[in-house]
């Protein structure tokens, strides 16, 4: 495999997928602000990482080999297929609206699959 050009940005993609793939984390941590805790997570932050900051979505092919391996492209297309559609339809709704949507489990599953593929490639 070719070498990833921006491993630190790749780590941000992994962290975003970990958050999107973990419904327990979403329910307990998203949107929670704790005094003295230097950590915050929510859907908006993860969407910005994937679509804006790293731009692995909606066109993951363009992120090869800077952030992704070619073998990861199809898994990212699957994430965009479900998450992108929800973002277009629900827009700037609260995280709770996304989590309550019947399609959210497909986002969790697709993010988990993309995360697994990335982790296997990084081993």
C-alpha positions as a Python dict, from the first residue, in 0.01 Angstrom:
ca = {
    (1, 'X'): (0, 0, 0),
    (2, 'X'): (109, 354, -60),
    (3, 'X'): (182, 571, 238),
    (4, 'X'): (-83, 808, 375),
    (5, 'X'): (36, 1167, 336),
    (6, 'X'): (-151, 1317, 633),
    (7, 'X'): (-170, 1062, 917),
    (8, 'X'): (-282, 1320, 1175),
    (9, 'X'): (-582, 1414, 964),
    (10, 'X'): (-651, 1044, 907),
    (11, 'X'): (-664, 1008, 1286),
    (12, 'X'): (-936, 1276, 1292),
    (13, 'X'): (-1137, 1073, 1040),
    (14, 'X'): (-1099, 764, 1258),
    (15, 'X'): (-1217, 958, 1564),
    (16, 'X'): (-1521, 1088, 1375),
    (17, 'X'): (-1612, 737, 1261),
    (18, 'X'): (-1569, 605, 1615),
    (19, 'X'): (-1817, 865, 1735),
    (20, 'X'): (-2065, 792, 1455),
    (21, 'X'): (-2038, 415, 1509),
    (22, 'X'): (-2111, 421, 1882),
    (23, 'X'): (-2474, 489, 1980),
    (24, 'X'): (-2395, 461, 2352),
    (25, 'X'): (-2133, 735, 2318),
    (26, 'X'): (-2378, 946, 2116),
    (27, 'X'): (-2650, 927, 2382),
    (28, 'X'): (-2414, 990, 2673),
    (29, 'X'): (-2163, 1240, 2531),
    (30, 'X'): (-2298, 1430, 2233),
    (31, 'X'): (-2376, 1786, 2328),
    (32, 'X'): (-2265, 1742, 2690),
    (33, 'X'): (-2056, 2026, 2829),
    (34, 'X'): (-1883, 1955, 3158),
    (35, 'X'): (-1695, 2215, 3355),
    (36, 'X'): (-1326, 2135, 3374),
    (37, 'X'): (-1348, 1874, 3098),
    (38, 'X'): (-1163, 1964, 2780),
    (39, 'X'): (-1374, 1744, 2551),
    (40, 'X'): (-1684, 1802, 2341),
    (41, 'X'): (-1849, 1589, 2076),
    (42, 'X'): (-2163, 1611, 1868),
    (43, 'X'): (-2296, 1526, 1522),
    (44, 'X'): (-2209, 1865, 1377),
    (45, 'X'): (-1842, 1835, 1472),
    (46, 'X'): (-1813, 1489, 1313),
    (47, 'X'): (-1991, 1601, 997),
    (48, 'X'): (-1750, 1894, 968),
    (49, 'X'): (-1451, 1663, 1009),
    (50, 'X'): (-1572, 1427, 735),
    (51, 'X'): (-1723, 1674, 487),
    (52, 'X'): (-1536, 2000, 544),
    (53, 'X'): (-1206, 1960, 726),
    (54, 'X'): (-1077, 1640, 564),
    (55, 'X'): (-1319, 1624, 269),
    (56, 'X'): (-1326, 1243, 268),
    (57, 'X'): (-1698, 1282, 198),
    (58, 'X'): (-1884, 1301, -32),
    (59, 'X'): (-1601, 1203, -271),
    (60, 'X'): (-1364, 967, -87),
    (61, 'X'): (-1174, 885, -408),
    (62, 'X'): (-1029, 1237, -398),
    (63, 'X'): (-879, 1165, -54),
    (64, 'X'): (-664, 876, -188),
    (65, 'X'): (-370, 861, -94),
    (66, 'X'): (-361, 1174, 120),
    (67, 'X'): (-600, 1035, 385),
    (68, 'X'): (-751, 711, 258),
    (69, 'X'): (-643, 392, 88),
    (70, 'X'): (-822, 291, -229),
    (71, 'X'): (-964, -15, -49),
    (72, 'X'): (-1154, 219, 188),
    (73, 'X'): (-1341, 418, -78),
    (74, 'X'): (-1644, 190, -104),
    (75, 'X'): (-1697, 192, 273),
    (76, 'X'): (-1692, 572, 272),
    (77, 'X'): (-1936, 585, -18),
    (78, 'X'): (-2170, 374, 195),
    (79, 'X'): (-2141, 622, 483),
    (80, 'X'): (-2219, 912, 252),
    (81, 'X'): (-2513, 727, 97),
    (82, 'X'): (-2697, 718, 430),
    (83, 'X'): (-2554, 1015, 620),
    (84, 'X'): (-2551, 1250, 322),
    (85, 'X'): (-2916, 1180, 249),
    (86, 'X'): (-3011, 1246, 611),
    (87, 'X'): (-2814, 1570, 615),
    (88, 'X'): (-2994, 1690, 303),
    (89, 'X'): (-3337, 1598, 438),
    (90, 'X'): (-3302, 1691, 806),
    (91, 'X'): (-3059, 1980, 774),
    (92, 'X'): (-2978, 2174, 1088),
    (93, 'X'): (-3195, 1975, 1326),
    (94, 'X'): (-3076, 1887, 1677),
    (95, 'X'): (-2873, 1568, 1721),
    (96, 'X'): (-3174, 1410, 1892),
    (97, 'X'): (-3371, 1428, 1565),
    (98, 'X'): (-3099, 1237, 1383),
    (99, 'X'): (-3066, 978, 1658),
    (100, 'X'): (-3443, 922, 1663),
    (101, 'X'): (-3465, 879, 1286),
    (102, 'X'): (-3520, 520, 1169),
    (103, 'X'): (-3228, 558, 925),
    (104, 'X'): (-2977, 636, 1199),
    (105, 'X'): (-2895, 269, 1260),
    (106, 'X'): (-2777, 249, 897),
    (107, 'X'): (-2541, 543, 962),
    (108, 'X'): (-2405, 368, 1272),
    (109, 'X'): (-2354, 45, 1077),
    (110, 'X'): (-2188, 215, 779),
    (111, 'X'): (-1958, 418, 1004),
    (112, 'X'): (-1866, 101, 1192),
    (113, 'X'): (-1780, -77, 868),
    (114, 'X'): (-1568, 214, 743),
    (115, 'X'): (-1392, 226, 1079),
    (116, 'X'): (-1320, -148, 1065),
    (117, 'X'): (-1173, -119, 716),
    (118, 'X'): (-951, 172, 822),
    (119, 'X'): (-834, -6, 1136),
    (120, 'X'): (-751, -322, 940),
    (121, 'X'): (-544, -119, 696),
    (122, 'X'): (-361, 56, 979),
    (123, 'X'): (-257, -267, 1150),
}
